Amino acid sequence: MSATMNNTHTSPSRPVRDLSTATGRYHRADQPALPRAWWAGQRHYTVYMLRELSSVFVALWALRLLVRFNRLRQGQGAYERFMAAERRPGWVMFNLATFLFALLHSVTFLQAAGMGPRVRVKGRKVDAATITTGAFVGWGVASLGILLALLLGGGTDG
């Protein structure tokens, strides 16, 4: 038996394993066995990992928005140079990827809406499907309202 296994204890007052005698390598039972892309084998895990990755893209997009505000504050010339750079294919692809990741993040968040605490209306529990459907309907109504405000805003240029 290895030195680590000899120092394994099961009594509640002593540690499960005395790490002071460890050799500096993983004990065979503690060795990670999953491959790097363990999540790619199942759709559920893949969606989860992509959702986690989406937060990086959204954070970078938000940082770029702050830079855009800074360029706007610096004047028209700085802002126009920034906007010209935004039209490059790399930035267009980044914006498209960010949009798709934000869409994935939004959809998966709203799908989970019905999994939270149960809502009661007049003493009756509202089922998860109704809550999730309501979340998507609210998202659609809000999106339509924003679209109409942008299209019919009646802003003046002059």
N, CA and C of each residue as an Amber inpcrd file, in Angstrom:
protein
   474
   0.8360000  -1.1950000   0.0000000   0.0000000   0.0000000   0.0000000
   0.8670000   1.2400000   0.0000000   0.3590000   2.2780000  -0.6240000
   1.1370000   3.5180000  -0.6910000   1.0700000   4.2390000   0.6540000
   1.9980000   5.2050000   0.8040000   2.0320000   5.9710000   2.0610000
   0.7510000   6.7500000   2.2560000   0.1690000   7.2210000   1.1790000
  -1.0680000   7.9940000   1.2950000  -2.2020000   7.1060000   1.7920000
  -2.2970000   5.9200000   1.2440000  -3.3640000   5.0230000   1.6680000
  -3.1610000   4.5650000   3.1070000  -1.9250000   4.4310000   3.5540000
  -1.6780000   4.0440000   4.9430000  -2.1640000   5.1160000   5.9030000
  -2.2170000   6.3650000   5.4590000  -2.6420000   7.4600000   6.3260000
  -4.0890000   7.8680000   6.0820000  -4.8670000   6.9710000   5.5400000
  -6.2830000   7.2350000   5.3300000  -7.0390000   6.7950000   6.5720000
  -7.8700000   7.6940000   7.0630000  -8.6110000   7.4170000   8.2910000
 -10.0970000   7.5850000   8.0340000 -10.8710000   6.8840000   8.8040000
 -12.3170000   7.0100000   8.6550000 -12.9920000   7.5550000   9.8970000
 -12.2490000   7.8280000  10.9390000 -12.9010000   8.3400000  12.1500000
 -13.2480000   9.8180000  11.9390000 -14.3750000  10.2800000  12.4970000
 -14.8170000  11.6600000  12.3010000 -13.8480000  12.7030000  12.8520000
 -13.0120000  12.3460000  13.8040000 -12.1310000  13.3320000  14.4300000
 -10.8200000  13.5120000  13.6690000 -10.5490000  12.6690000  12.6980000
  -9.2890000  12.7450000  11.9640000  -9.5730000  12.9680000  10.4800000
  -8.6300000  13.5360000   9.7640000  -8.8640000  13.7770000   8.3360000
  -9.0330000  12.4730000   7.5630000  -9.7480000  12.5540000   6.4690000
  -9.9510000  11.3770000   5.6390000  -8.6260000  10.9290000   5.0550000
  -7.7930000  11.8790000   4.6360000  -6.4900000  11.5280000   4.1050000
  -5.4750000  12.5530000   4.5870000  -4.3900000  12.1010000   5.1190000
  -3.3230000  12.9850000   5.5810000  -2.4730000  13.3620000   4.3780000
  -2.6530000  14.6060000   3.8940000  -1.9580000  15.0380000   2.6910000
  -0.4900000  15.3810000   2.9390000  -0.0700000  15.4390000   4.1900000
   1.3240000  15.7780000   4.4650000   2.2780000  14.6940000   3.9720000
   1.7840000  13.4840000   3.7840000   2.6390000  12.4040000   3.3000000
   2.4770000  12.1840000   1.8050000   1.7030000  13.0220000   1.1260000
   1.4650000  12.8380000  -0.3130000   2.7620000  13.0100000  -1.0930000
   2.8580000  12.2890000  -2.1830000   4.0790000  12.2790000  -2.9840000
   4.1540000  13.4430000  -3.9570000   3.1380000  14.2460000  -4.0700000
   3.1280000  15.3490000  -5.0200000   2.4170000  14.9890000  -6.3140000
   2.0520000  13.7410000  -6.4710000   1.2960000  13.3050000  -7.6480000
  -0.1370000  13.0050000  -7.2030000  -1.0240000  12.9700000  -8.1700000
  -2.3910000  12.5810000  -7.8540000  -2.4220000  11.1530000  -7.3570000
  -3.2470000  10.9210000  -6.3860000  -3.5430000   9.5490000  -6.0140000
  -4.4250000   9.0010000  -7.1280000  -4.3010000   7.7480000  -7.4330000
  -5.0280000   7.1640000  -8.5540000  -6.5400000   7.4280000  -8.4660000
  -7.0910000   7.3940000  -7.2810000  -8.5290000   7.6050000  -7.1100000
  -8.9120000   9.0700000  -7.3130000  -7.9560000   9.9920000  -7.1850000
  -8.2470000  11.4100000  -7.3280000  -7.9290000  11.9360000  -8.7190000
  -7.3570000  11.1310000  -9.5660000  -6.9070000  11.5870000 -10.8690000
  -8.0940000  11.9420000 -11.7600000  -8.0540000  13.1240000 -12.3770000
  -9.1330000  13.4730000 -13.3010000  -9.1630000  12.4910000 -14.4700000
 -10.3250000  11.9770000 -14.7900000 -10.4350000  10.9810000 -15.8470000
 -11.1770000  11.5010000 -17.0690000 -11.7350000  12.6930000 -16.9980000
 -12.5100000  13.2120000 -18.1090000 -11.6070000  13.8480000 -19.1640000
 -11.8990000  13.6190000 -20.4340000 -11.1420000  14.3010000 -21.4820000
 -11.5090000  15.7790000 -21.5250000 -10.6950000  16.5710000 -22.2200000
 -10.9300000  18.0200000 -22.2970000 -12.3210000  18.3730000 -22.8300000
 -12.7560000  17.6940000 -23.8370000 -14.0490000  18.0050000 -24.4560000
 -15.1340000  17.0480000 -23.9580000 -15.1420000  16.7590000 -22.6700000
 -16.1080000  15.8370000 -22.0890000 -17.5360000  16.2750000 -22.3530000
 -17.7380000  17.5650000 -22.4580000 -19.0750000  18.1360000 -22.6000000
 -19.6150000  18.0140000 -24.0220000 -18.7680000  17.7330000 -24.9980000
 -19.1990000  17.7260000 -26.3970000 -20.0060000  16.4830000 -26.7650000
 -20.0190000  15.4890000 -25.9300000 -20.7070000  14.2400000 -26.2490000
 -22.2110000  14.2610000 -26.0630000 -22.7140000  15.1850000 -25.2470000
 -24.1560000  15.2390000 -24.9940000 -24.6640000  16.6520000 -25.2630000
 -25.7900000  16.7340000 -25.9480000 -26.3510000  18.0310000 -26.3350000
 -26.5830000  18.9360000 -25.1260000 -27.0900000  18.3830000 -24.0460000
 -27.3980000  19.1710000 -22.8500000 -26.1310000  19.8540000 -22.3150000
 -25.0520000  19.1040000 -22.2310000 -23.7980000  19.6690000 -21.7320000
 -23.2030000  20.6660000 -22.7250000 -23.3430000  20.3810000 -24.0180000
 -22.8260000  21.3050000 -25.0380000 -23.5360000  22.6470000 -24.9510000
 -24.8510000  22.6230000 -24.8320000 -25.6110000  23.8670000 -24.6990000
 -25.1930000  24.6040000 -23.4280000 -24.9970000  23.8710000 -22.3510000
 -24.5720000  24.4860000 -21.1000000 -23.2260000  25.1840000 -21.2570000
 -22.2570000  24.5050000 -21.8690000 -20.9300000  25.0940000 -22.0370000
 -20.9630000  26.2910000 -22.9940000 -21.7670000  26.2090000 -24.0480000
 -21.8980000  27.3480000 -24.9600000 -22.5550000  28.5240000 -24.2470000
 -23.5150000  28.2220000 -23.3680000 -24.1460000  29.2960000 -22.6060000
 -23.1290000  29.9770000 -21.6940000 -22.2630000  29.2040000 -21.0830000
 -21.2200000  29.7930000 -20.2390000 -20.2550000  30.6250000 -21.0770000
 -19.8980000  30.1390000 -22.2520000 -19.0140000  30.8800000 -23.1450000
 -19.6670000  32.1730000 -23.6250000 -20.9810000  32.1610000 -23.7430000
 -21.6890000  33.3520000 -24.2310000 -21.4480000  34.5630000 -23.3370000
 -21.2570000  34.3400000 -22.0610000 -21.0420000  35.4710000 -21.1510000
 -19.7410000  36.2030000 -21.4730000 -18.7460000  35.4930000 -21.9860000
 -17.4880000  36.1410000 -22.3720000 -17.7340000  37.0870000 -23.5480000
 -18.4680000  36.6180000 -24.5590000 -18.7540000  37.4550000 -25.7170000
 -19.5930000  38.6640000 -25.3400000 -20.5980000  38.4560000 -24.5010000
 -21.4510000  39.5810000 -24.0830000 -20.6450000  40.5900000 -23.2700000
 -19.7410000  40.1270000 -22.4290000 -18.8960000  41.0410000 -21.6480000
 -17.9760000  41.8440000 -22.5680000 -17.3960000  41.1940000 -23.5700000
 -16.5370000  41.9120000 -24.5200000 -17.3360000  42.9310000 -25.3340000
 -18.5610000  42.5660000 -25.7010000 -19.4090000  43.5060000 -26.4300000
 -19.7440000  44.7130000 -25.5480000 -20.0410000  44.4800000 -24.2890000
 -20.3410000  45.5810000 -23.3640000 -19.1200000  46.4880000 -23.1940000
 -17.9410000  45.9040000 -23.1410000 -16.7140000  46.6960000 -23.0650000
 -16.5550000  47.5600000 -24.3130000 -16.8380000  46.9900000 -25.4680000
 -16.7760000  47.7690000 -26.7090000 -17.8060000  48.8900000 -26.7170000
 -18.9480000  48.6630000 -26.1220000 -19.9530000  49.7190000 -26.0260000
 -19.4290000  50.8820000 -25.1910000 -18.7400000  50.5710000 -24.1030000
 -18.1390000  51.6260000 -23.2870000 -17.0750000  52.3910000 -24.0670000
 -16.2890000  51.6670000 -24.8670000 -15.2880000  52.3280000 -25.7160000
 -15.9960000  53.2330000 -26.7320000 -17.1010000  52.7560000 -27.2750000
 -17.8660000  53.5770000 -28.2310000 -18.3430000  54.8650000 -27.5690000
 -18.8460000  54.7800000 -26.3540000 -19.2780000  55.9870000 -25.6410000
 -18.0980000  56.9330000 -25.4200000 -16.9570000  56.3750000 -25.1180000
 -15.7610000  57.1930000 -24.9190000 -15.3740000  57.9010000 -26.2200000
 -15.4210000  57.1950000 -27.3390000 -15.1040000  57.8260000 -28.6320000
 -16.1100000  58.9200000 -28.9640000 -17.3510000  58.6960000 -28.6320000
 -18.3780000  59.7180000 -28.8620000 -18.0890000  60.9570000 -28.0280000
 -17.6340000  60.7410000 -26.8170000 -17.2860000  61.8610000 -25.9420000
 -16.0680000  62.6180000 -26.4660000 -15.1700000  61.9050000 -27.1520000
 -13.9610000  62.5360000 -27.6860000 -14.2190000  63.3980000 -28.9190000
 -15.3520000  63.2320000 -29.5300000 -15.6830000  64.0790000 -30.6790000
 -16.0930000  63.2800000 -31.8980000 -16.5790000  64.0150000 -32.8870000
 -17.1310000  63.3960000 -34.0840000 -16.0710000  62.6040000 -34.8580000
 -14.8710000  63.1460000 -34.9920000 -13.8160000  62.4630000 -35.7350000
 -13.4490000  61.1250000 -35.1230000 -13.2690000  61.0920000 -33.8120000
 -12.9120000  59.8490000 -33.1250000 -14.0410000  58.8250000 -33.2550000
 -15.2690000  59.3030000 -33.1580000 -16.4050000  58.3970000 -33.2600000
 -16.5240000  57.8350000 -34.6760000 -16.3280000  58.6740000 -35.6930000
 -16.4270000  58.2020000 -37.0710000 -15.3210000  57.1940000 -37.3980000
 -14.1230000  57.3860000 -36.8780000 -13.0450000  56.4090000 -37.0770000
 -13.3940000  55.0800000 -36.4070000 -13.9660000  55.1650000 -35.2170000
 -14.3710000  53.9530000 -34.5070000 -15.4430000  53.2150000 -35.2980000
 -16.4250000  53.9460000 -35.7990000 -17.5120000  53.3300000 -36.5550000
 -17.0130000  52.7480000 -37.8730000 -16.0210000  53.3870000 -38.4900000
 -15.4460000  52.8400000 -39.7240000 -14.7690000  51.5000000 -39.4340000
 -14.0790000  51.4160000 -38.3150000 -13.4350000  50.1590000 -37.9280000
 -14.4820000  49.0810000 -37.6400000 -15.6320000  49.4630000 -37.1340000
 -16.7070000  48.5150000 -36.8230000 -17.2620000  47.8430000 -38.0750000
 -17.0620000  48.4390000 -39.2320000 -17.5830000  47.8800000 -40.4740000
 -16.6600000  46.8240000 -41.0840000 -15.5210000  46.6050000 -40.5110000
 -14.5960000  45.5810000 -41.0090000 -15.2030000  44.1940000 -40.7900000
 -14.8780000  43.2560000 -41.6820000 -15.4910000  41.9100000 -41.5910000
 -15.2740000  41.2200000 -40.2410000 -14.1210000  41.3960000 -39.6320000
 -13.8740000  40.7530000 -38.3380000 -14.8250000  41.2410000 -37.2630000
 -15.0690000  42.5470000 -37.2420000 -15.9890000  43.0980000 -36.2460000
 -17.4330000  42.7190000 -36.5500000 -17.7680000  42.6490000 -37.8460000
 -19.1260000  42.2290000 -38.2110000 -19.3570000  40.7890000 -37.7490000
 -18.3600000  39.9210000 -37.9440000 -18.4760000  38.5290000 -37.4970000
 -18.5550000  38.4510000 -35.9720000 -17.7700000  39.2840000 -35.2920000
 -17.8280000  39.3000000 -33.8260000 -19.2230000  39.7170000 -33.3560000
 -19.7910000  40.7510000 -33.9910000 -21.1360000  41.1930000 -33.6090000
 -22.1720000  40.1150000 -33.8820000 -22.0340000  39.4130000 -34.9960000
 -22.9690000  38.3310000 -35.3060000 -22.8450000  37.2000000 -34.2810000
 -21.6090000  36.8100000 -33.9670000 -21.4040000  35.7550000 -32.9620000
 -21.9600000  36.1780000 -31.6090000 -21.7350000  37.4330000 -31.2450000
 -22.2420000  37.9290000 -29.9660000 -23.7640000  37.9250000 -29.9490000
 -24.3740000  38.3200000 -31.0570000 -25.8310000  38.3040000 -31.1470000
 -26.3590000  36.8770000 -30.9690000 -25.7450000  35.9170000 -31.6460000
 -26.1940000  34.5270000 -31.5390000 -25.9920000  33.9790000 -30.1280000
 -24.8700000  34.3330000 -29.5030000 -24.6440000  33.9010000 -28.1200000
 -25.6520000  34.5570000 -27.1790000 -25.9530000  35.8320000 -27.3890000
 -26.9460000  36.5050000 -26.5420000 -28.3250000  35.8770000 -26.7240000
 -28.6320000  35.4950000 -27.9530000 -29.9020000  34.8260000 -28.2230000
 -29.9570000  33.4750000 -27.5110000 -28.8770000  32.6960000 -27.5980000
 -28.8070000  31.4120000 -26.8880000 -28.9620000  31.6200000 -25.3850000
 -28.2620000  32.6090000 -24.8570000 -28.3170000  32.8870000 -23.4200000
 -29.7460000  33.2530000 -23.0040000 -30.3900000  34.0850000 -23.7970000
 -31.7600000  34.5120000 -23.4830000 -32.7310000  33.3450000 -23.5330000
 -32.6390000  32.5450000 -24.5800000 -33.5650000  31.4160000 -24.7280000
 -33.3820000  30.4140000 -23.5920000 -32.1440000  30.0680000 -23.2750000
 -31.9320000  29.0890000 -22.2010000 -32.3380000  29.6420000 -20.8420000
 -32.1720000  30.9510000 -20.6560000 -32.6130000  31.5620000 -19.3950000
 -34.1330000  31.4890000 -19.2800000 -34.8310000  31.8350000 -20.3530000
 -36.2910000  31.8220000 -20.3000000 -36.8370000  30.3970000 -20.2150000
 -36.1330000  29.4290000 -20.7970000 -36.5600000  28.0350000 -20.6650000
 -36.4850000  27.5710000 -19.2100000 -35.5570000  28.1310000 -18.4690000
 -35.3960000  27.7510000 -17.0640000 -36.3560000  28.5040000 -16.1390000
 -37.0950000  29.4490000 -16.6830000 -37.9800000  30.2680000 -15.8440000
 -38.9830000  29.4280000 -15.0690000 -39.4880000  28.3820000 -15.6660000
 -40.4780000  27.5420000 -14.9970000 -39.8930000  26.5900000 -13.9730000
 -38.5730000  26.5250000 -13.8880000 -37.9400000  25.5980000 -12.9460000
 -37.6850000  26.2150000 -11.5820000 -37.9690000  27.4710000 -11.4350000
 -37.7430000  28.1570000 -10.1640000 -38.8460000  27.8680000  -9.1710000
 -38.9230000  28.6850000  -8.1480000 -39.9890000  28.4980000  -7.1520000
 -41.3700000  28.5800000  -7.8070000 -42.2590000  27.7840000  -7.3510000
 -43.6140000  27.7610000  -7.9080000 -44.3930000  29.0080000  -7.5100000
 -45.0870000  29.5390000  -8.4840000 -45.9080000  30.7250000  -8.2810000
 -47.3320000  30.2710000  -7.9850000 -47.9420000  30.9600000  -7.0310000
 -49.3400000  30.6600000  -6.7140000 -50.2040000  31.8480000  -7.1110000
 -51.3070000  31.5320000  -7.7790000 -52.2970000  32.5400000  -8.1400000
 -53.6320000  32.0590000  -7.5900000 -54.2090000  32.8460000  -6.6980000
 -55.4720000  32.4980000  -6.0420000 -55.4130000  31.1110000  -5.4020000
 -54.2680000  30.8180000  -4.7750000 -54.1040000  29.5770000  -4.0520000
 -53.7410000  28.3740000  -4.9030000 -53.6550000  28.5290000  -6.2120000
 -53.3350000  27.4070000  -7.0870000 -51.9430000  27.5930000  -7.6740000
 -51.2200000  26.4970000  -7.7630000 -49.8850000  26.5460000  -8.3520000
 -49.9810000  26.7240000  -9.8660000 -49.1240000  27.6080000 -10.3820000
 -49.0380000  27.7820000 -11.8240000 -47.9850000  26.7900000 -12.3200000
 -48.3380000  26.0020000 -13.3500000 -47.3940000  24.9790000 -13.8120000
 -46.2270000  25.6110000 -14.5670000 -45.1330000  24.8720000 -14.6570000
 -43.8770000  25.3600000 -15.2380000 -44.0490000  25.7730000 -16.6980000
 -44.8240000  25.0330000 -17.4590000 -45.0060000  25.3570000 -18.8820000
 -45.6820000  26.7190000 -19.0580000 -46.6230000  27.0450000 -18.1810000
 -47.3000000  28.3370000 -18.2680000 -46.3370000  29.4730000 -17.9400000
 -45.4990000  29.2710000 -16.9490000 -44.5230000  30.2900000 -16.5780000
 -43.5330000  30.5050000 -17.7240000 -43.0330000  29.4270000 -18.3040000
 -42.0780000  29.5280000 -19.4090000 -42.7200000  30.1890000 -20.6250000
 -43.9390000  29.7910000 -20.9470000 -44.6450000  30.4120000 -22.0710000
 -44.8530000  31.8970000 -21.8130000 -45.2260000  32.2500000 -20.6070000
 -45.4010000  33.6610000 -20.2640000 -44.1120000  34.4540000 -20.3990000
 -42.9950000  33.8370000 -20.0400000 -41.7070000  34.5130000 -20.1660000
 -41.3880000  34.7830000 -21.6340000 -41.6220000  33.8050000 -22.5010000
 -41.3580000  34.0000000 -23.9300000 -42.3200000  35.0090000 -24.5500000
 -43.5720000  34.9870000 -24.1440000 -44.5380000  35.9700000 -24.6530000
 -44.1310000  37.3760000 -24.2110000 -43.7320000  37.5180000 -22.9500000
 -43.2640000  38.8290000 -22.4720000 -42.0520000  39.3120000 -23.2330000
 -41.1180000  38.4140000 -23.5230000 -39.9320000  38.7650000 -24.3060000
 -40.3370000  39.2180000 -25.7130000 -41.2660000  38.4810000 -26.3220000
 -41.7320000  38.8400000 -27.6650000 -42.4290000  40.1870000 -27.6880000
 -43.2860000  40.4470000 -26.7120000 -44.0040000  41.7260000 -26.6450000
 -43.0250000  42.8790000 -26.4290000 -42.0730000  42.7000000 -25.5310000
 -41.0720000  43.7430000 -25.2870000 -40.2270000  43.9930000 -26.5340000
 -39.8290000  42.9300000 -27.2270000 -39.0340000  43.0820000 -28.4450000
 -39.8260000  43.7880000 -29.5340000 -41.0840000  43.4350000 -29.6770000
 -41.9360000  44.0910000 -30.6700000 -42.1220000  45.5660000 -30.3300000
 -42.3160000  45.8690000 -29.0470000 -42.4510000  47.2670000 -28.6260000
 -41.2010000  48.0820000 -28.9330000 -40.0330000  47.5050000 -28.6850000
 -38.7800000  48.2030000 -28.9810000 -38.6250000  48.3860000 -30.4870000
 -38.9450000  47.3580000 -31.2600000 -38.8570000  47.4610000 -32.7190000
 -39.7770000  48.5550000 -33.2500000 -41.0060000  48.5860000 -32.7670000
 -41.9410000  49.6280000 -33.2080000 -41.4640000  51.0170000 -32.8000000
 -40.9240000  51.1410000 -31.6060000 -40.4090000  52.4370000 -31.1610000
 -39.2580000  52.8990000 -32.0460000 -38.4140000  51.9750000 -32.4720000
 -37.2930000  52.3350000 -33.3430000 -37.7650000  52.6870000 -34.7500000
 -38.7330000  51.9300000 -35.2620000 -39.2060000  52.1690000 -36.6340000
 -40.1300000  53.3670000 -36.7370000 -40.9460000  53.5720000 -35.7320000
 -41.9580000  54.6250000 -35.7880000 -41.6600000  55.7760000 -34.8280000
 -40.4410000  55.8510000 -34.3730000 -40.0750000  56.8290000 -33.3530000
 -40.3210000  58.2710000 -33.7480000 -40.3230000  58.5430000 -35.0220000
 -40.6020000  59.9060000 -35.4590000 -39.5160000  60.8990000 -35.0670000
 -38.2790000  60.4150000 -34.9610000 -37.1820000  61.3150000 -34.6140000
 -36.9490000  62.3440000 -35.7120000 -36.4540000  63.4910000 -35.3050000
 -36.1520000  64.5430000 -36.2830000 -34.6540000  64.6460000 -36.4480000
 -34.2380000  64.9260000 -37.6680000 -32.8130000  65.0610000 -37.9420000
 -32.3330000  66.4890000 -37.8020000 -33.2270000  67.3820000 -37.6190000
 -32.7680000  68.6930000 -37.7240000 -32.8550000  69.7200000 -36.7850000
